Amino acid sequence: MAGKEVRLSFFIAWMVISAAVFAVLLAPMILPGATIRRLAPRCEWKVRYGRECPMCGMTTGFMLICRGKFKEARAANRASISLFSILVANEVCAILLLGRFIEEGRHFLLAQKPSTSIEATLFNNAPQGGTSCRS
Amino acid sequence: MQVLSLVWGILAICGMFVAFFPCLGSLNWINIPFSFMGLIIGIVTLATTKETQKGMSIAGTICCGVAVLFGLIRLAAGGGVL
């Protein structure tokens, strides 16, 4: 019972984080470059110590990736393409799982009847034919 | 309420780790109040739930407490911005 709720908590937290990541990925596509540069945090390492941090160039890299300039993005920050790919993969997984949750989990949450595949996905130890833990 | 407490704790810890990046230290100005709210929610949940069901709210409260503590240390170490 508690295990299910813990997994649900992690699922909700993951969805919230994925929504924030989605906004980060979408911003370079819909906002002009000058606005993003203004919104992006200024690297204090550069200002104080005069050297770049590992994240320096990431904003430029993401903007260039969205415009299809992968070589320039790699030049801006070597990790930008890898990080962008990981974030996109995370979004795809999150959207797929959220779709299944909305489709099947809704019945599990509202109708109080045992669900099929969403329970198997989220709650591996779901009782077959048992009753929901929610009252 | 227990789920909310744990979700808040997880998000606070994630925010804390993101704020550890060198150029994102100022994120702690948002994450610390957020974690503090989670701490209050966790304490309220702890006070209102039964003794046997306190695990999740304890976890959420600890996560928020850790996020507040390390966030403050990180904020102080970075001079508020670094």
Backbone of each chain as ProteinMPNN parsed JSONL, in Angstrom:
{"seq_chain_A": "MAGKEVRLSFFIAWMVISAAVFAVLLAPMILPGATIRRLAPRCEWKVRYGRECPMCGMTTGFMLICRGKFKEARAANRASISLFSILVANEVCAILLLGRFIEEGRHFLLAQKPSTSIEATLFNNAPQGGTSCRS", "coords_chain_A": {"N_chain_A": [[0.833, -1.199, 0.0], [1.816, 1.287, 0.938], [4.017, 1.274, -0.705], [2.925, 1.551, -3.248], [1.951, 4.158, -3.084], [4.289, 5.562, -2.708], [5.536, 5.097, -5.164], [3.684, 6.367, -6.778], [4.057, 8.96, -5.888], [6.691, 9.455, -6.76], [6.207, 9.271, -9.471], [4.484, 11.449, -9.913], [6.215, 13.53, -9.174], [8.163, 13.194, -11.129], [6.663, 13.835, -13.39], [6.127, 16.538, -12.93], [8.723, 17.588, -13.017], [9.331, 16.896, -15.635], [7.548, 18.527, -16.997], [8.656, 21.023, -16.47], [11.095, 20.686, -17.752], [10.173, 20.394, -20.332], [9.286, 22.965, -20.863], [11.748, 24.245, -20.858], [12.916, 23.072, -23.103], [11.185, 23.896, -25.048], [11.313, 26.645, -25.07], [13.583, 27.794, -26.615], [12.537, 27.42, -29.144], [10.261, 28.959, -29.447], [10.706, 31.484, -28.407], [12.447, 34.586, -29.067], [16.021, 34.82, -29.671], [17.362, 36.89, -28.26], [15.692, 37.415, -26.093], [15.82, 35.006, -24.683], [18.516, 34.959, -23.973], [18.527, 37.081, -22.246], [16.91, 36.119, -20.221], [18.25, 33.861, -19.358], [20.456, 32.595, -16.791], [23.302, 34.478, -15.704], [26.652, 33.487, -15.952], [28.379, 33.227, -13.082], [30.868, 32.297, -12.502], [32.418, 32.928, -14.651], [32.389, 35.678, -14.462], [33.523, 36.177, -11.922], [35.842, 34.524, -11.634], [36.867, 34.329, -14.13], [36.873, 32.066, -15.7], [35.326, 29.386, -17.543], [32.372, 27.572, -16.621], [31.21, 24.097, -16.452], [28.702, 24.207, -17.603], [28.592, 26.375, -19.224], [27.709, 27.957, -22.23], [25.641, 26.33, -22.818], [23.022, 27.326, -23.124], [23.245, 28.738, -25.545], [23.953, 26.568, -27.099], [21.621, 24.951, -26.995], [19.846, 26.661, -28.294], [20.975, 26.734, -30.824], [20.781, 24.05, -31.563], [18.02, 23.796, -31.813], [17.716, 25.256, -34.1], [18.818, 23.626, -35.895], [21.563, 23.659, -36.203], [23.944, 21.798, -35.626], [26.708, 21.415, -35.522], [27.728, 23.898, -34.755], [26.486, 24.058, -32.318], [27.762, 22.04, -30.922], [30.242, 23.142, -30.814], [29.75, 25.303, -29.154], [29.075, 24.146, -26.64], [30.289, 21.107, -25.667], [28.76, 19.113, -24.53], [26.172, 19.725, -25.115], [24.55, 18.599, -27.174], [24.284, 15.938, -26.336], [23.014, 16.272, -23.845], [20.67, 17.544, -24.651], [19.525, 15.496, -26.195], [19.092, 13.547, -24.209], [17.218, 14.871, -22.619], [15.11, 15.167, -24.427], [14.499, 12.474, -24.882], [13.648, 11.793, -22.327], [11.343, 13.361, -22.207], [9.764, 12.145, -24.163], [9.372, 9.583, -23.046], [8.035, 10.348, -20.702], [5.698, 11.54, -21.724], [4.529, 9.375, -23.055], [4.075, 7.591, -20.919], [2.454, 9.148, -19.327], [0.247, 9.412, -20.965], [-0.683, 6.781, -20.949], [-1.274, 6.592, -18.283], [-3.334, 8.47, -17.992], [-5.205, 7.338, -19.652], [-5.688, 4.752, -18.608], [-5.198, 4.754, -15.875], [-7.018, 6.502, -14.827], [-9.409, 5.104, -14.626], [-8.662, 3.335, -12.715], [-8.282, 5.036, -10.578], [-10.755, 6.365, -10.266], [-12.984, 4.62, -10.721], [-12.495, 2.616, -8.992], [-11.787, 0.036, -9.64], [-9.677, -2.788, -10.359], [-6.862, -1.963, -12.297], [-5.267, -2.58, -15.507], [-2.753, -2.575, -17.458], [-1.477, -0.193, -16.726], [-1.115, -0.35, -14.039], [0.579, -2.47, -13.998], [2.753, -1.274, -15.12], [3.362, 0.938, -13.475], [3.017, -0.033, -10.881], [4.444, -2.718, -10.046], [3.861, -4.817, -8.373], [1.137, -5.134, -8.411], [-2.012, -6.253, -7.268], [-3.718, -8.931, -8.745], [-6.939, -8.785, -9.727], [-7.638, -7.877, -7.29], [-8.658, -5.504, -4.762], [-8.712, -1.896, -4.899], [-6.309, 0.151, -3.181], [-7.151, 2.538, -2.412], [-9.615, 4.316, -0.676]], "CA_chain_A": [[0.0, 0.0, 0.0], [2.715, 2.437, 0.989], [4.871, 1.178, -1.887], [2.168, 2.136, -4.367], [1.883, 5.611, -2.904], [5.639, 6.086, -2.943], [5.73, 5.109, -6.619], [2.828, 7.435, -7.312], [4.727, 10.229, -5.561], [7.817, 9.616, -7.688], [5.627, 9.491, -10.796], [4.003, 12.845, -9.956], [7.41, 14.399, -9.164], [8.782, 13.079, -12.457], [5.823, 14.578, -14.334], [6.335, 17.979, -12.688], [10.06, 17.907, -13.539], [9.251, 16.793, -17.1], [6.858, 19.732, -17.476], [9.65, 22.111, -16.428], [12.074, 20.393, -18.822], [9.468, 20.671, -21.588], [9.329, 24.431, -21.038], [13.142, 24.585, -21.206], [13.16, 22.634, -24.483], [10.302, 24.623, -25.968], [11.646, 28.08, -25.061], [14.374, 28.261, -27.774], [11.786, 27.315, -30.396], [9.192, 29.966, -29.562], [11.144, 32.824, -27.991], [13.623, 35.082, -29.795], [17.314, 34.585, -29.004], [17.707, 37.971, -27.32], [14.877, 37.224, -24.876], [16.36, 33.855, -23.937], [19.801, 35.373, -23.38], [18.217, 37.972, -21.127], [16.319, 35.317, -19.161], [19.201, 32.842, -18.89], [21.321, 33.109, -15.723], [24.662, 34.87, -16.075], [27.592, 32.609, -15.262], [29.182, 34.001, -12.13], [32.248, 31.789, -12.562], [33.084, 33.718, -15.693], [32.507, 37.053, -13.96], [34.399, 36.251, -10.754], [37.139, 33.842, -11.774], [37.338, 34.44, -15.512], [36.916, 30.781, -16.407], [33.989, 28.885, -17.845], [31.898, 26.404, -15.879], [30.833, 23.051, -17.409], [27.413, 24.489, -18.253], [28.714, 27.556, -20.076], [27.444, 27.708, -23.648], [24.517, 25.401, -22.966], [21.873, 28.069, -23.665], [23.536, 28.944, -26.969], [23.914, 25.242, -27.719], [20.215, 24.542, -27.16], [19.244, 27.511, -29.322], [21.51, 26.308, -32.125], [20.207, 22.729, -31.872], [16.645, 24.04, -32.279], [17.781, 25.795, -35.472], [19.43, 22.587, -36.73], [23.006, 23.896, -36.379], [24.519, 20.88, -34.639], [28.163, 21.628, -35.418], [27.932, 25.108, -33.955], [26.046, 23.735, -30.954], [28.849, 21.258, -30.323], [31.34, 24.085, -30.54], [29.353, 26.14, -28.011], [29.276, 23.284, -25.474], [30.398, 19.744, -26.203], [27.724, 18.241, -23.954], [24.822, 20.242, -25.386], [23.76, 17.659, -27.983], [23.979, 14.782, -25.483], [22.018, 16.674, -22.838], [19.408, 17.795, -25.357], [18.975, 14.182, -26.559], [18.601, 12.906, -22.979], [15.999, 15.575, -22.199], [14.042, 14.821, -25.378], [14.123, 11.077, -24.586], [12.869, 11.85, -21.078], [10.018, 13.905, -22.526], [9.009, 11.115, -24.901], [8.979, 8.574, -22.049], [7.054, 10.947, -19.782], [4.421, 11.733, -22.429], [3.949, 8.045, -23.289], [3.586, 7.033, -19.658], [1.333, 9.995, -18.879], [-0.884, 9.016, -21.806], [-1.205, 5.506, -20.424], [-1.826, 6.861, -16.947], [-4.622, 9.155, -18.186], [-6.119, 6.406, -20.301], [-6.04, 3.585, -17.794], [-5.127, 5.038, -14.449], [-8.227, 7.211, -14.435], [-10.368, 4.081, -14.204], [-8.152, 2.786, -11.461], [-8.465, 6.016, -9.499], [-12.141, 6.789, -10.065], [-13.969, 3.539, -10.679], [-12.125, 1.71, -7.906], [-11.62, -1.35, -10.07], [-8.275, -3.002, -10.661], [-6.438, -1.605, -13.64], [-4.487, -3.642, -16.152], [-1.341, -2.372, -17.782], [-0.848, 0.945, -16.038], [-0.681, -0.862, -12.734], [1.755, -3.301, -14.242], [3.863, -0.373, -15.421], [3.733, 1.755, -12.313], [3.023, -0.816, -9.642], [4.725, -4.082, -10.498], [3.276, -5.8, -7.469], [-0.3, -4.9, -8.335], [-2.767, -7.481, -7.077], [-4.588, -9.28, -9.858], [-8.305, -8.999, -9.303], [-7.815, -7.388, -5.924], [-9.325, -4.199, -4.675], [-7.797, -0.768, -4.818], [-5.939, 0.523, -1.819], [-7.781, 3.807, -2.089], [-11.004, 4.174, -0.237]], "C_chain_A": [[0.872, 1.255, 0.0], [3.612, 2.462, -0.233], [4.211, 1.811, -3.091], [2.159, 3.655, -4.271], [3.248, 6.264, -3.12], [5.911, 6.162, -4.443], [4.885, 6.185, -7.279], [3.464, 8.803, -7.061], [5.88, 10.493, -6.519], [7.308, 9.915, -9.097], [5.167, 10.952, -10.943], [5.19, 13.805, -10.011], [8.085, 14.382, -10.533], [7.986, 13.878, -13.481], [6.023, 16.093, -14.177], [7.687, 18.407, -13.272], [10.036, 17.881, -15.071], [8.543, 18.004, -17.694], [7.821, 20.925, -17.511], [10.676, 21.929, -17.551], [11.453, 20.698, -20.187], [9.492, 22.172, -21.9], [10.728, 24.876, -21.464], [13.434, 24.222, -22.663], [12.365, 23.464, -25.491], [10.715, 26.097, -26.12], [12.489, 28.512, -26.266], [13.614, 28.225, -29.093], [10.79, 28.457, -30.555], [9.633, 31.386, -29.195], [12.331, 33.285, -28.842], [14.902, 34.937, -28.968], [17.668, 35.632, -27.961], [16.946, 37.817, -26.008], [15.438, 36.089, -24.03], [17.67, 34.231, -23.257], [19.589, 36.271, -22.166], [17.691, 37.17, -19.928], [17.318, 34.336, -18.548], [20.111, 33.415, -17.806], [22.724, 33.414, -16.229], [25.635, 33.995, -15.285], [28.532, 33.434, -14.381], [30.633, 33.52, -12.089], [33.066, 32.646, -13.525], [33.376, 35.122, -15.168], [33.568, 37.129, -12.856], [35.794, 35.696, -10.998], [37.697, 33.881, -13.197], [37.482, 33.119, -16.229], [35.506, 30.212, -16.529], [33.648, 27.677, -16.989], [31.463, 25.34, -16.901], [29.528, 23.322, -18.157], [27.477, 25.697, -19.179], [28.506, 27.189, -21.543], [26.247, 26.798, -23.889], [23.284, 26.093, -23.556], [22.042, 28.295, -25.163], [23.434, 27.621, -27.723], [22.487, 24.786, -27.982], [19.532, 25.358, -28.251], [19.702, 27.08, -30.713], [20.951, 24.94, -32.538], [18.791, 22.896, -32.428], [16.617, 24.613, -33.695], [18.486, 24.812, -36.41], [20.921, 22.759, -36.948], [23.771, 23.069, -35.328], [26.029, 21.084, -34.447], [28.482, 22.818, -34.521], [27.543, 24.869, -32.49], [27.13, 22.952, -30.218], [30.042, 22.154, -29.976], [31.025, 24.963, -29.327], [29.531, 25.391, -26.701], [29.23, 21.841, -25.96], [29.278, 18.822, -25.712], [26.31, 18.64, -24.35], [23.963, 19.248, -26.168], [23.358, 16.446, -27.143], [22.877, 15.126, -24.492], [20.657, 16.905, -23.485], [18.737, 16.468, -25.711], [18.381, 13.487, -25.345], [17.281, 13.545, -22.547], [14.827, 15.257, -23.133], [13.559, 13.391, -25.123], [13.275, 11.008, -23.318], [11.453, 12.344, -21.345], [9.149, 12.87, -23.226], [8.494, 10.055, -23.926], [7.869, 9.111, -21.146], [5.696, 11.092, -20.461], [3.734, 10.386, -22.667], [3.334, 7.48, -22.017], [2.41, 7.841, -19.118], [0.072, 9.662, -19.673], [-1.532, 7.736, -21.305], [-1.866, 5.719, -19.069], [-3.205, 7.499, -17.064], [-5.657, 8.169, -18.725], [-6.611, 5.306, -19.356], [-6.062, 3.879, -16.295], [-6.366, 5.743, -13.93], [-9.283, 6.227, -13.938], [-9.963, 3.505, -12.859], [-8.439, 3.739, -10.298], [-9.933, 6.312, -9.207], [-13.112, 5.621, -9.876], [-13.659, 2.497, -9.615], [-12.017, 0.256, -8.352], [-10.162, -1.552, -10.47], [-7.937, -2.696, -12.109], [-5.581, -2.714, -14.227], [-3.035, -3.223, -16.342], [-0.693, -1.201, -17.06], [-0.358, 0.523, -14.662], [0.573, -1.697, -12.899], [2.973, -2.431, -14.49], [4.33, 0.358, -14.166], [3.917, 0.909, -11.063], [3.207, -2.291, -9.999], [4.074, -5.145, -9.621], [1.774, -5.622, -7.323], [-1.058, -6.209, -8.168], [-3.693, -7.728, -8.272], [-5.975, -9.581, -9.331], [-8.586, -8.52, -7.892], [-8.513, -6.054, -5.923], [-8.289, -3.107, -4.56], [-7.495, -0.429, -3.374], [-6.621, 1.827, -1.405], [-9.219, 3.59, -1.672], [-11.722, 5.506, -0.419]], "O_chain_A": [[0.695, 2.157, -0.819], [3.938, 3.531, -0.748], [4.855, 2.522, -3.863], [2.34, 4.349, -5.272], [3.344, 7.373, -3.645], [6.445, 7.155, -4.938], [5.323, 6.835, -8.229], [3.414, 9.689, -7.914], [6.036, 11.602, -7.03], [7.902, 10.71, -9.826], [5.427, 11.6, -11.957], [5.188, 14.767, -10.78], [8.523, 15.418, -11.034], [8.57, 14.528, -14.348], [6.081, 16.829, -15.162], [7.791, 19.441, -13.931], [10.641, 18.732, -15.724], [8.901, 18.459, -18.781], [7.808, 21.727, -18.446], [11.07, 22.89, -18.211], [12.129, 21.2, -21.086], [9.691, 22.584, -23.043], [10.883, 25.756, -22.31], [14.111, 24.966, -23.372], [12.802, 23.701, -26.617], [10.491, 26.711, -27.163], [12.152, 29.513, -26.898], [13.985, 28.907, -30.049], [10.504, 28.879, -31.676], [9.016, 32.365, -29.615], [13.131, 32.462, -29.287], [14.869, 34.932, -27.737], [18.207, 35.307, -26.903], [17.496, 38.063, -24.935], [15.52, 36.199, -22.807], [17.906, 33.868, -22.105], [20.35, 36.234, -21.199], [17.983, 37.491, -18.776], [17.238, 34.021, -17.36], [20.5, 34.58, -17.877], [23.263, 32.699, -17.073], [25.455, 33.789, -14.084], [29.351, 34.217, -14.862], [31.523, 34.266, -11.682], [34.208, 33.025, -13.262], [34.45, 35.679, -15.394], [34.406, 38.03, -12.853], [36.796, 36.306, -10.625], [38.847, 33.514, -13.436], [38.145, 33.048, -17.264], [34.62, 30.515, -15.73], [34.513, 26.861, -16.669], [31.358, 25.642, -18.09], [29.277, 22.741, -19.213], [26.494, 26.005, -19.854], [29.074, 26.211, -22.03], [25.884, 26.53, -25.034], [22.584, 25.516, -24.389], [21.119, 28.078, -25.947], [22.902, 27.559, -28.831], [22.178, 24.292, -29.067], [18.742, 24.829, -29.034], [18.915, 27.064, -31.659], [20.682, 24.703, -33.716], [18.408, 22.226, -33.388], [15.621, 24.477, -34.406], [18.724, 25.123, -37.577], [21.499, 22.076, -37.795], [24.183, 23.584, -34.289], [26.549, 20.939, -33.341], [29.362, 22.765, -33.662], [28.167, 25.389, -31.565], [27.378, 23.18, -29.035], [30.742, 21.943, -28.986], [31.922, 25.322, -28.565], [30.082, 25.94, -25.746], [28.259, 21.411, -26.583], [28.9, 17.871, -26.397], [25.349, 17.972, -23.968], [22.783, 19.072, -25.863], [22.222, 15.98, -27.228], [21.923, 14.367, -24.32], [19.624, 16.515, -22.942], [17.525, 16.322, -25.549], [17.299, 12.906, -25.426], [16.343, 12.849, -22.159], [13.692, 15.097, -22.684], [12.358, 13.124, -25.145], [12.305, 10.254, -23.249], [10.487, 11.822, -20.789], [7.962, 12.731, -22.93], [7.324, 9.674, -23.975], [6.892, 8.418, -20.864], [4.663, 10.806, -19.857], [2.52, 10.262, -22.504], [2.219, 6.958, -22.03], [1.485, 7.286, -18.525], [-1.029, 9.633, -19.124], [-2.755, 7.618, -21.242], [-2.884, 5.103, -18.753], [-4.133, 7.131, -16.343], [-6.816, 8.167, -18.312], [-7.798, 4.982, -19.32], [-6.86, 3.308, -15.551], [-6.73, 5.612, -12.762], [-9.966, 6.487, -12.948], [-10.795, 3.229, -11.995], [-8.787, 3.317, -9.195], [-10.318, 6.489, -8.052], [-13.953, 5.641, -8.978], [-14.463, 1.6, -9.364], [-12.141, -0.656, -7.534], [-9.487, -0.604, -10.872], [-8.639, -3.117, -13.028], [-5.214, -3.665, -13.537], [-2.189, -3.487, -15.488], [0.512, -1.216, -16.811], [0.681, 0.982, -14.187], [1.494, -1.653, -12.083], [4.091, -2.793, -14.122], [5.518, 0.39, -13.842], [4.853, 1.111, -10.289], [2.236, -3.013, -10.225], [3.774, -6.244, -10.087], [1.198, -5.912, -6.274], [-0.768, -7.18, -8.867], [-4.37, -6.812, -8.739], [-6.163, -10.531, -8.57], [-9.675, -8.746, -7.365], [-8.909, -5.543, -6.971], [-7.144, -3.348, -4.177], [-8.293, -0.679, -2.471], [-6.668, 2.177, -0.226], [-9.939, 2.779, -2.253], [-12.909, 5.615, -0.112]]}, "seq_chain_B": "MQVLSLVWGILAICGMFVAFFPCLGSLNWINIPFSFMGLIIGIVTLATTKETQKGMSIAGTICCGVAVLFGLIRLAAGGGVL", "coords_chain_B": {"N_chain_B": [[-2.358, 13.802, 1.372], [-0.002, 12.806, 2.458], [1.223, 11.857, 0.164], [1.523, 14.253, -1.213], [3.335, 15.518, 0.497], [5.594, 13.882, 0.183], [6.047, 14.137, -2.586], [6.632, 16.849, -2.689], [8.973, 16.864, -1.21], [10.673, 15.319, -2.867], [10.797, 16.957, -5.142], [11.991, 19.177, -3.991], [14.518, 18.17, -3.308], [15.471, 17.538, -5.863], [15.546, 20.104, -6.981], [17.478, 21.189, -5.321], [19.771, 19.755, -6.103], [19.987, 20.602, -8.77], [20.524, 23.265, -8.32], [23.101, 23.092, -7.415], [24.767, 23.302, -9.543], [27.328, 25.288, -10.996], [26.581, 27.808, -12.245], [23.987, 28.11, -11.514], [23.351, 28.786, -8.95], [21.749, 30.794, -7.909], [19.24, 29.812, -8.071], [18.589, 28.755, -5.668], [17.337, 30.75, -4.226], [14.735, 30.481, -4.91], [14.296, 27.792, -4.441], [14.749, 27.336, -1.692], [12.644, 28.733, -0.159], [10.547, 27.237, -1.283], [11.192, 24.629, -0.398], [10.988, 25.083, 2.301], [8.279, 25.548, 2.605], [7.425, 22.982, 1.972], [8.503, 21.68, 4.139], [6.903, 22.636, 6.194], [4.43, 21.616, 5.372], [5.034, 18.905, 5.565], [5.454, 18.641, 8.343], [2.936, 19.303, 9.327], [1.48, 17.222, 8.175], [2.701, 15.081, 9.454], [1.838, 15.54, 12.025], [-0.853, 15.099, 11.831], [-1.406, 12.552, 10.859], [-1.818, 8.959, 11.341], [0.116, 6.934, 13.607], [1.207, 4.667, 12.37], [1.316, 5.298, 9.704], [3.208, 7.126, 8.976], [5.498, 7.131, 7.495], [5.919, 8.151, 4.806], [5.451, 10.883, 5.115], [7.458, 11.496, 6.926], [9.703, 10.986, 5.358], [9.33, 12.93, 3.356], [9.494, 15.269, 4.894], [12.126, 15.094, 5.866], [13.538, 15.202, 3.435], [12.853, 17.796, 2.567], [13.92, 19.282, 4.675], [16.656, 18.689, 4.416], [17.063, 19.819, 1.899], [16.608, 22.528, 2.471], [18.673, 23.027, 4.326], [21.12, 22.328, 2.935], [20.752, 23.978, 0.764], [20.906, 26.509, 1.908], [23.568, 26.446, 2.785], [24.846, 26.191, 0.336], [24.036, 28.544, -0.874], [25.21, 30.425, 0.782], [27.895, 29.762, 0.419], [28.241, 30.417, -2.21], [27.993, 33.098, -2.205], [25.455, 34.085, -2.553], [24.789, 34.215, -5.205], [26.43, 32.689, -6.871]], "CA_chain_B": [[-1.454, 14.727, 2.088], [1.316, 12.161, 2.557], [1.779, 11.855, -1.201], [1.932, 15.65, -1.469], [4.546, 15.771, 1.286], [6.731, 13.192, -0.438], [6.281, 14.782, -3.896], [7.285, 18.138, -2.391], [10.344, 16.536, -0.801], [11.439, 14.881, -4.052], [11.037, 18.143, -5.97], [12.954, 20.032, -3.275], [15.845, 17.56, -3.447], [15.879, 17.723, -7.27], [15.899, 21.524, -7.11], [18.75, 21.399, -4.617], [20.857, 19.241, -6.945], [20.129, 21.487, -9.928], [21.143, 24.513, -7.831], [24.522, 22.864, -7.148], [25.549, 23.669, -10.73], [28.003, 26.558, -10.727], [25.924, 29.046, -12.683], [22.572, 28.086, -11.141], [23.256, 28.948, -7.495], [20.656, 31.714, -7.541], [17.999, 29.022, -8.017], [18.303, 28.508, -4.25], [16.41, 31.775, -3.732], [13.391, 29.932, -5.133], [14.187, 26.443, -3.892], [14.707, 27.32, -0.218], [11.259, 28.951, 0.286], [9.752, 26.086, -1.726], [11.488, 23.531, 0.528], [10.479, 25.467, 3.622], [6.839, 25.262, 2.546], [7.332, 21.522, 2.049], [8.813, 21.32, 5.531], [5.688, 22.933, 6.981], [3.422, 20.62, 4.972], [5.471, 17.631, 6.148], [5.231, 18.662, 9.802], [1.471, 19.247, 9.514], [1.082, 15.846, 7.852], [3.196, 14.234, 10.545], [1.015, 15.753, 13.218], [-2.259, 14.713, 11.636], [-1.59, 11.154, 10.43], [-1.669, 7.923, 12.364], [1.501, 6.542, 13.902], [1.682, 3.62, 11.454], [1.348, 5.767, 8.309], [3.993, 8.357, 8.957], [6.736, 6.944, 6.723], [6.061, 9.056, 3.657], [5.576, 12.287, 5.567], [8.798, 11.636, 7.519], [10.637, 11.081, 4.224], [9.139, 14.243, 2.738], [10.007, 16.302, 5.804], [13.599, 15.003, 5.869], [14.012, 15.705, 2.128], [12.716, 19.263, 2.558], [14.895, 19.806, 5.641], [17.984, 18.584, 3.791], [17.116, 20.815, 0.809], [16.755, 23.858, 3.087], [20.001, 23.115, 4.946], [22.18, 22.374, 1.919], [20.502, 25.165, -0.049], [21.453, 27.668, 2.633], [25.036, 26.329, 2.734], [25.245, 26.474, -1.055], [23.79, 29.97, -1.117], [26.245, 31.174, 1.514], [29.193, 29.475, -0.215], [28.311, 31.103, -3.499], [27.775, 34.536, -2.036], [24.08, 34.446, -2.93], [24.533, 34.16, -6.65], [27.311, 31.763, -7.596]], "C_chain_B": [[-0.046, 14.131, 2.2], [2.016, 12.134, 1.206], [2.3, 13.246, -1.542], [3.243, 15.965, -0.745], [5.771, 15.133, 0.633], [7.073, 13.805, -1.8], [7.049, 16.088, -3.693], [8.744, 17.902, -2.019], [11.216, 16.143, -1.975], [11.788, 16.084, -4.922], [12.063, 19.073, -5.318], [14.376, 19.49, -3.425], [16.368, 17.737, -4.878], [16.317, 19.168, -7.509], [17.235, 21.832, -6.468], [19.932, 20.925, -5.483], [21.091, 20.119, -8.175], [20.859, 22.77, -9.511], [22.611, 24.329, -7.461], [25.399, 23.201, -8.359], [26.124, 25.074, -10.53], [27.224, 27.812, -11.102], [24.46, 29.124, -12.241], [22.362, 28.232, -9.639], [22.107, 29.837, -7.062], [19.3, 31.017, -7.522], [17.604, 28.722, -6.57], [17.367, 29.549, -3.66], [14.963, 31.338, -3.925], [13.243, 28.608, -4.382], [14.093, 26.412, -2.36], [13.299, 27.654, 0.308], [10.32, 27.802, -0.082], [9.938, 24.91, -0.756], [10.938, 23.824, 1.914], [8.968, 25.236, 3.689], [6.591, 23.762, 2.654], [7.577, 21.017, 3.457], [7.58, 21.533, 6.412], [4.594, 21.896, 6.663], [3.748, 19.26, 5.602], [5.186, 17.559, 7.643], [3.732, 18.573, 10.107], [0.972, 17.827, 9.245], [1.501, 14.885, 8.961], [2.294, 14.327, 11.772], [-0.4, 15.211, 13.062], [-2.465, 13.256, 11.244], [-1.351, 10.186, 11.586], [-0.207, 7.522, 12.486], [2.059, 5.565, 12.869], [1.828, 4.106, 10.011], [2.222, 7.005, 8.14], [5.232, 8.298, 8.059], [6.948, 7.954, 5.619], [6.219, 10.507, 4.085], [6.922, 12.529, 6.245], [9.827, 11.82, 6.4], [10.553, 12.458, 3.563], [9.717, 15.364, 3.58], [11.533, 16.306, 5.818], [14.161, 15.581, 4.562], [13.961, 17.236, 2.093], [13.722, 19.906, 3.509], [16.305, 19.802, 5.073], [18.143, 19.637, 2.696], [17.293, 22.228, 1.361], [18.18, 24.038, 3.606], [21.115, 23.266, 3.892], [22.01, 23.575, 0.982], [21.08, 26.408, 0.593], [22.986, 27.655, 2.596], [25.543, 26.718, 1.345], [25.109, 27.972, -1.373], [24.868, 30.822, -0.443], [27.609, 30.988, 0.847], [29.359, 30.235, -1.528], [28.081, 32.594, -3.406], [26.409, 34.996, -2.515], [23.774, 34.32, -4.406], [25.273, 33.022, -7.347], [26.786, 30.336, -7.637]], "O_chain_B": [[0.957, 14.83, 2.06], [3.223, 12.353, 1.105], [3.391, 13.391, -2.094], [4.139, 16.597, -1.304], [6.834, 15.745, 0.539], [8.247, 13.974, -2.131], [7.99, 16.392, -4.426], [9.636, 18.634, -2.449], [12.364, 16.576, -2.075], [12.92, 16.222, -5.384], [12.893, 19.676, -5.998], [15.32, 20.251, -3.642], [17.542, 18.043, -5.088], [17.332, 19.42, -8.159], [18.024, 22.623, -6.984], [20.955, 21.604, -5.58], [22.231, 20.355, -8.577], [21.698, 23.289, -10.247], [23.305, 25.316, -7.215], [26.612, 23.365, -8.23], [25.467, 25.942, -9.956], [27.214, 28.781, -10.343], [23.769, 30.092, -12.556], [21.317, 27.847, -9.114], [21.553, 29.66, -5.977], [18.323, 31.569, -7.017], [16.436, 28.466, -6.277], [16.668, 29.263, -2.688], [14.073, 31.772, -3.193], [12.209, 28.336, -3.771], [13.422, 25.544, -1.801], [12.795, 26.919, 1.157], [9.426, 27.438, 0.683], [8.965, 24.277, -0.345], [10.479, 22.923, 2.615], [8.446, 24.785, 4.709], [5.667, 23.323, 3.339], [6.949, 20.061, 3.913], [7.263, 20.706, 7.267], [3.931, 21.375, 7.559], [2.866, 18.561, 6.1], [4.73, 16.532, 8.146], [3.313, 17.863, 11.021], [0.147, 17.297, 9.989], [0.746, 13.994, 9.35], [2.028, 13.337, 12.454], [-1.065, 14.902, 14.05], [-3.594, 12.766, 11.292], [-0.784, 10.524, 12.625], [0.595, 7.746, 11.58], [3.241, 5.623, 12.53], [2.403, 3.402, 9.181], [1.987, 7.826, 7.254], [5.929, 9.298, 7.888], [8.022, 8.545, 5.503], [7.003, 11.261, 3.509], [7.473, 13.627, 6.16], [10.701, 12.685, 6.475], [11.574, 13.072, 3.252], [10.346, 16.288, 3.064], [12.163, 17.363, 5.786], [15.127, 16.344, 4.573], [14.905, 17.888, 1.647], [14.307, 20.943, 3.197], [17.053, 20.768, 5.219], [19.194, 20.265, 2.567], [18.034, 23.032, 0.796], [18.817, 25.063, 3.361], [21.929, 24.188, 3.948], [22.989, 24.12, 0.473], [21.669, 27.255, -0.079], [23.624, 28.69, 2.404], [26.515, 27.458, 1.196], [25.952, 28.566, -2.045], [25.365, 31.795, -1.01], [28.383, 31.938, 0.725], [30.46, 30.639, -1.901], [27.986, 33.277, -4.426], [26.226, 36.167, -2.846], [22.61, 34.32, -4.804], [24.769, 32.46, -8.319], [27.428, 29.458, -8.214]]}, "name": "protein", "num_of_chains": 2, "seq": "MAGKEVRLSFFIAWMVISAAVFAVLLAPMILPGATIRRLAPRCEWKVRYGRECPMCGMTTGFMLICRGKFKEARAANRASISLFSILVANEVCAILLLGRFIEEGRHFLLAQKPSTSIEATLFNNAPQGGTSCRSMQVLSLVWGILAICGMFVAFFPCLGSLNWINIPFSFMGLIIGIVTLATTKETQKGMSIAGTICCGVAVLFGLIRLAAGGGVL"}
